[in-house]
Amino acid sequence: MAGFFSRLKQGLTRSTQKLNAALTHRYLDETALEELEDELIAADLGPAVAGRVIDGFRSSRFGRNVTTEEIQEALAAEIAHVLSPVAVPFELKPEHKPHVVLVVGVNGVGKTTTIGKMAKWFRDQGRSVMMVAGDTFRAAAVEQLQVWGERTGAPVIAGKPGGDAAGLAFEGIKRAREAGTDLLFVDTAGRLHNKGALMEELAKIIRVMRKFDETAPHSVLLVLDATTGQNAMEQVRVFRELVNVTGLIVTKLDGSARGGIVVALADAFKLPVHLVGVGEQVEDLRPFSAQDYARGLVGQSGGDLANRLVEGSDPEAGQEERGSAPG
Amino acid sequence: MFDTLSGKLSGVFEGLSKRGRLSEADVAEAMREVRLAMLDADVALPVVRDFVNKVKENSVGSEVLESISPGQAVAKIVNDALIEALGGAGNVPLNLAAAAPVPVLMVGLQGSGKTTTSGKIALRLLTRERKRVLLASLDVQRPAAQLQLQQLAERVGVGSLPIVAGQQPVEIARRALETGRREGYDVVILDTAGRLSIDEALMQEVREVRDATNPAETLLVVDAMTGQDAVNTAQRFNEAVGITGVVMTRMDGDARGGAALSMRAITGAPIKLVGLGEKLEALDDFYPERVAGRILGLGDIAGLVEKASETLDHEESERVAKKMMSGKFDLDDYASQLRQIGKMGSISGILGMLPGMGKLKDKLGDQELDTTIFKRHQAIISSMTKNERKTPSIIKASRKKRIAAGSGTTVQEVNKLLKQFDDMSTVMKRISKMGLGGMKQMLSGLMSGGGPGGRPGGGFGGMNRR
């Protein structure tokens, strides 16, 4: 796990230098608090949640002469407090055979890759896995999942391009039940949540699966791209309303995006966050930890912190405006 | 797109215009709202700061303070600043001024829509400019990515570079250009693997591809839903490979698309194209002034007109228009209209381009209109005889039964269609006199769903919401 934590922290802290610049203010005056708030906004927490976090902070710490470490610790604790309730692991329910997992999300968030990684993980745990190539729309989506099938040794149920995803899902449950498979992943085509007809199609997949097993799907996982901004709120709201999402998976956290939107989502929806994707390798899909995530977000990653603060304090002040318009 | 930002800004300026004259405090308050709205819209923080400062400077001047309608004056300043931040008025087209085969390099994060956009650009060059296009996938990372581009090329009807297993991106790129030269292609689109901007190894690889091919365009493909990180992505890709243009994808979503504002500011490269849907045709030119207009709730009239004129069959439209003017609009013409509406894409997409329609879209919420009614109407009409289509008044009870049975609908639905057609003929006559205003009225009738007969817009009254 050490490898994972360092990877996660690397991913989360790589771009937190700006935050650190704000954090070097030793005296927590109103200006410093405003800067902190701005930097939380720049991490995609959104103005409302960033404001609330800072308010909580202000009431307890305002005006105190504190060290950078104290500020970071307290801020991380504040954020971890929001995240803790949603740090819920994904668990296989053995009473269902198969445990049906429907995977949904907007286009390009990494649904198929996530399924491949999860399949690998469960296969390594000695579980039997089957996958349904429910993205019949995008070119070569089926083949993409089939490659994962070969990599993980999990059978893939696929149909014709443009075919009926609901029928495939039905077929998938049936075959998984017959084979006594532990876990069935149903991949779906990416869809924007504001497209009514496409969202209805998802509801139909669920209806049809229930004709075979009325308890299915046992999990509906919404995959979110960590680079997404405030629109993630709408995504979660609409997907949850229409297909009863049971948990979130946040991908692409190894990039320069800080994934602060997860804090806003936790604050607004309290939906479990099961897993985070921190890289392209199979083993880079990991359980979500509130403390690590919060620490990563505020740049509290242990030993090298002091160094970075010293290095970062001066040039970073100028870097803050580096991104502004050239003219 | 940008609906909520537009809503918030109009809210702010509504307050201002009611007060008459503009004080410094007013401006400060408005700017706080603008700032929040922009942050909510995912405009990057440094860009917001810059923007707000600029507008503040320009607003708290005597010119504005003494103007008759301060709200309007500030709206204009915000609008101008938005256009400027988006790159200044006018579309910047793709630059293909180089010796054929012209290399175009597509770069971006994973899942931003590079491959789909490559296919869309190929189709656009093929149909609009009669170019011979070769698509080549350099994505050796994601499973089946090369196959995806090959299948897209088949769908579009352009060439694709044969896949050679195990070949590396730089080699593929060279082979693509060789093939392009040998086989007389005009443009070679090089689709690369998605990569994180901080992945040094992959960024180095794309630099090598660029050096090996010297592309006329290096297009950064960016998802309109991108948050604050848009700044980092833009900056790093620009530093690494030198971006010449940006394509914003998924502008058909409900993301407010603040990333668009950040892009030009950070890269200095213009946004050239926008992706507006999953269909391969769903790619449009980017016009900063239209998007800014939308932000302020001014609508995008020019965009609508252009889209309509491009998608619609001109001869057919003219024929129908003539019949409309002469008051001889029949059911055949209605069916033809329905087909054309289908071609134009989603209704809400069209609405978004109309001025003042933002609020109507809000009423709709995030739901799409159910356009299956159009298909049912087409089915009903195709179950009619020639005479019935020409003279709907001859359709009485027994004919209705036959038509309903033939189209798999009910007599009620046939009745509804006939009633709507009747209303519509009335509206059509009016529209020919009213021009765009009439169209807007018709659409607003459409949104409110079913009105009393004869009321403009009653024609689409039976449309269902989802």
Chai-1 contact restraints between the chains, C-beta under 6 A:
chainA,res_idxA,chainB,res_idxB,connection_type,confidence,min_distance_angstrom,max_distance_angstrom,comment,restraint_id
A,R14,B,I198,contact,1.0,0.0,6.0,A-B,restraint_1
A,I41,B,L39,contact,1.0,0.0,6.0,A-B,restraint_2
A,I41,B,L45,contact,1.0,0.0,6.0,A-B,restraint_3
A,A42,B,L45,contact,1.0,0.0,6.0,A-B,restraint_4
A,A42,B,Q228,contact,1.0,0.0,6.0,A-B,restraint_5
A,D44,B,G227,contact,1.0,0.0,6.0,A-B,restraint_6
A,D44,B,Q228,contact,1.0,0.0,6.0,A-B,restraint_7
A,P47,B,L36,contact,1.0,0.0,6.0,A-B,restraint_8
A,P47,B,L39,contact,1.0,0.0,6.0,A-B,restraint_9
A,G108,B,G111,contact,1.0,0.0,6.0,A-B,restraint_10
A,G108,B,G113,contact,1.0,0.0,6.0,A-B,restraint_11
A,V109,B,G111,contact,1.0,0.0,6.0,A-B,restraint_12
A,A139,B,Q148,contact,1.0,0.0,6.0,A-B,restraint_13
A,A139,B,Q151,contact,1.0,0.0,6.0,A-B,restraint_14
A,A139,B,L152,contact,1.0,0.0,6.0,A-B,restraint_15
A,A140,B,A144,contact,1.0,0.0,6.0,A-B,restraint_16
A,A140,B,L147,contact,1.0,0.0,6.0,A-B,restraint_17
A,A140,B,Q148,contact,1.0,0.0,6.0,A-B,restraint_18
A,A140,B,Q151,contact,1.0,0.0,6.0,A-B,restraint_19
A,E143,B,A144,contact,1.0,0.0,6.0,A-B,restraint_20
A,E143,B,L147,contact,1.0,0.0,6.0,A-B,restraint_21
A,Q144,B,P143,contact,1.0,0.0,6.0,A-B,restraint_22
A,Q144,B,A144,contact,1.0,0.0,6.0,A-B,restraint_23
A,V147,B,P143,contact,1.0,0.0,6.0,A-B,restraint_24
A,V147,B,A144,contact,1.0,0.0,6.0,A-B,restraint_25
A,L192,B,G253,contact,1.0,0.0,6.0,A-B,restraint_26
A,N194,B,G253,contact,1.0,0.0,6.0,A-B,restraint_27
A,N194,B,D254,contact,1.0,0.0,6.0,A-B,restraint_28
A,N194,B,D366,contact,1.0,0.0,6.0,A-B,restraint_29
A,K195,B,E368,contact,1.0,0.0,6.0,A-B,restraint_30
A,G196,B,Q367,contact,1.0,0.0,6.0,A-B,restraint_31
A,G196,B,E368,contact,1.0,0.0,6.0,A-B,restraint_32
A,G196,B,R466,contact,1.0,0.0,6.0,A-B,restraint_33
A,T227,B,T226,contact,1.0,0.0,6.0,A-B,restraint_34
A,T227,B,D229,contact,1.0,0.0,6.0,A-B,restraint_35
A,T228,B,M225,contact,1.0,0.0,6.0,A-B,restraint_36
A,T228,B,G227,contact,1.0,0.0,6.0,A-B,restraint_37
A,G229,B,D42,contact,1.0,0.0,6.0,A-B,restraint_38
A,G229,B,G227,contact,1.0,0.0,6.0,A-B,restraint_39
A,Q230,B,D40,contact,1.0,0.0,6.0,A-B,restraint_40
A,Q230,B,D42,contact,1.0,0.0,6.0,A-B,restraint_41
A,N231,B,M225,contact,1.0,0.0,6.0,A-B,restraint_42
A,N231,B,A255,contact,1.0,0.0,6.0,A-B,restraint_43
A,E234,B,D254,contact,1.0,0.0,6.0,A-B,restraint_44
A,V238,B,D366,contact,1.0,0.0,6.0,A-B,restraint_45
A,G255,B,L196,contact,1.0,0.0,6.0,A-B,restraint_46
A,S256,B,S197,contact,1.0,0.0,6.0,A-B,restraint_47
A,S256,B,I198,contact,1.0,0.0,6.0,A-B,restraint_48
A,S256,B,D229,contact,1.0,0.0,6.0,A-B,restraint_49
A,S256,B,N232,contact,1.0,0.0,6.0,A-B,restraint_50
A,A257,B,D229,contact,1.0,0.0,6.0,A-B,restraint_51
A,G323,B,P46,contact,1.0,0.0,6.0,A-B,restraint_52
A,G323,B,V231,contact,1.0,0.0,6.0,A-B,restraint_53
A,G323,B,I266,contact,1.0,0.0,6.0,A-B,restraint_54
A,S324,B,P46,contact,1.0,0.0,6.0,A-B,restraint_55
A,S324,B,D50,contact,1.0,0.0,6.0,A-B,restraint_56
A,A325,B,D50,contact,1.0,0.0,6.0,A-B,restraint_57
A,A325,B,A265,contact,1.0,0.0,6.0,A-B,restraint_58
A,P326,B,G268,contact,1.0,0.0,6.0,A-B,restraint_59
